[in-house]
């Protein structure tokens, strides 16, 4: 069934078989009289990792060379004072 907003529910067995989890990007198109839903990304975990790497790189680039050289322990020691 299609809702008033045009939403559908993908059955659980189909989601599991396709590896579709919350956050998975999909493409929807109309082709030869059929609606095709195609998985584009691997979902939440890979997207989240990519976002975290991007944020870490941005933060690292904004730091002076002295702080860029610090490892995790050095950063935590600095933050704790």
Backbone torsions as a table, in degrees:
resi	resn	phi	psi	omega
1	UNK	NA	142.2	176.8
2	UNK	-102.1	132.4	179.8
3	UNK	-77.2	173.7	176.7
4	UNK	-59.8	-27.5	179.4
5	UNK	-86.0	-0.1	-179.1
6	UNK	84.2	15.6	-178.6
7	UNK	-89.5	150.0	174.2
8	UNK	-129.4	161.2	174.6
9	UNK	-107.1	125.4	175.9
10	UNK	-83.6	124.1	-178.7
11	UNK	-55.7	145.6	-175.3
12	UNK	-56.5	-43.0	-178.1
13	UNK	-63.5	-34.6	177.6
14	UNK	-70.9	-43.3	177.8
15	UNK	-59.9	-44.9	-179.8
16	UNK	-63.2	-45.3	-179.2
17	UNK	-62.9	-35.1	-177.7
18	UNK	-89.4	-9.3	-177.5
19	UNK	71.7	30.9	179.6
20	UNK	-91.1	120.0	179.5
21	UNK	-124.0	167.5	177.9
22	UNK	-53.6	133.5	-178.8
23	UNK	96.6	-10.9	178.5
24	UNK	-66.7	130.4	177.1
25	UNK	-84.4	138.8	177.7
26	UNK	-131.1	157.4	174.2
27	UNK	-113.4	138.3	178.4
28	UNK	-121.7	128.8	178.7
29	UNK	-144.4	159.8	178.2
30	UNK	-105.6	124.2	-174.9
31	UNK	-146.1	122.9	177.1
32	UNK	51.5	43.0	176.7
33	UNK	79.2	7.0	-179.6
34	UNK	-122.9	149.3	172.7
35	UNK	-93.2	122.5	-177.8
36	UNK	-109.2	127.1	175.2
37	UNK	-111.9	120.7	-176.3
38	UNK	-120.5	131.0	178.7
39	UNK	-71.3	130.5	-179.4
40	UNK	-109.0	-32.9	-178.1
41	UNK	-129.1	173.1	-179.7
42	UNK	-92.2	6.1	174.4
43	UNK	94.6	-162.2	-167.9
44	UNK	-53.7	-49.9	-171.0
45	UNK	-64.7	-46.0	-178.8
46	UNK	-69.1	-38.7	178.2
47	UNK	-63.9	-41.4	-178.8
48	UNK	-64.4	-43.5	178.4
49	UNK	-61.4	-43.5	179.7
50	UNK	-62.8	-41.6	178.5
51	UNK	-63.7	-41.5	-179.9
52	UNK	-66.6	-42.1	178.0
53	UNK	-62.0	-42.0	179.8
54	UNK	-64.1	-43.3	179.5
55	UNK	-65.7	-40.7	179.4
56	UNK	-64.7	-41.9	179.0
57	UNK	-63.6	-41.1	179.4
58	UNK	-63.7	-44.2	179.5
59	UNK	-65.4	-43.2	-179.2
60	UNK	-63.0	-41.4	-179.3
61	UNK	-64.9	-27.2	-179.7
62	UNK	-84.5	-3.0	-177.7
63	UNK	-94.1	155.4	175.3
64	UNK	-69.5	161.9	-178.3
65	UNK	-57.9	-35.3	179.8
66	UNK	-58.9	-44.5	-178.8
67	UNK	-79.5	-28.8	177.7
68	UNK	-62.5	-29.1	-177.9
69	UNK	-78.2	-14.4	-179.0
70	UNK	-69.2	142.0	172.2
71	UNK	-88.2	-173.9	-178.3
72	UNK	-59.4	-43.7	-179.5
73	UNK	-64.2	-40.8	179.0
74	UNK	-64.6	-40.2	178.2
75	UNK	-64.3	-44.3	-179.7
76	UNK	-65.3	-39.5	178.0
77	UNK	-62.6	-42.9	178.8
78	UNK	-61.7	-45.5	-177.3
79	UNK	-66.0	-35.6	-178.9
80	UNK	-77.7	-18.9	178.8
81	UNK	84.2	NA	NA
